[in-house]
Amino acid sequence: METLNQVASNAKVVLSLIQAINEEDFDTATHFVKDDMTFEGVLGKRDGATAYFDDMRKMKLKYEVQKVFADQEDVCLFYNLTMAGKTIFGCAWYHLDGGRVSSLKVVFDPRPFL
């Protein structure tokens, strides 16, 4: 069983990833994910960190984290997500392997962005 320090460390990794994305510092952001990470969202799937960050560069998302939940290798965030001047509420489930994000699943209503 993981210690509280390991759980807190996993949450810190995810929050550091979010901070780097908010700052559009994708070179730093890549240090927090595995090269073969998977992404599954309401508008599709991506395989690999390169494909994921290619999308992040284009969308220029900004996250305002509302709540963080961490349990072993899983971290869940509730957040307000802003893109193109519109803000929606969403949820993301990050799974970490070896201290880096290996998968990400997100849920939100995409209609305001369409």
Secondary structure as GFF3:
##gff-version 3
##sequence-region A 1 114
A	DSSP	alpha_helix	4	22	.	.	.	ID=ss1
A	DSSP	alpha_helix	26	29	.	.	.	ID=ss2
A	DSSP	three_ten_helix	30	32	.	.	.	ID=ss3
A	DSSP	beta_strand	33	41	.	.	.	ID=ss4
A	DSSP	beta_strand	44	47	.	.	.	ID=ss5
A	DSSP	alpha_helix	49	59	.	.	.	ID=ss6
A	DSSP	beta_strand	62	71	.	.	.	ID=ss7
A	DSSP	beta_strand	74	83	.	.	.	ID=ss8
A	DSSP	beta_strand	86	97	.	.	.	ID=ss9
A	DSSP	beta_strand	100	108	.	.	.	ID=ss10
A	DSSP	three_ten_helix	111	113	.	.	.	ID=ss11
###
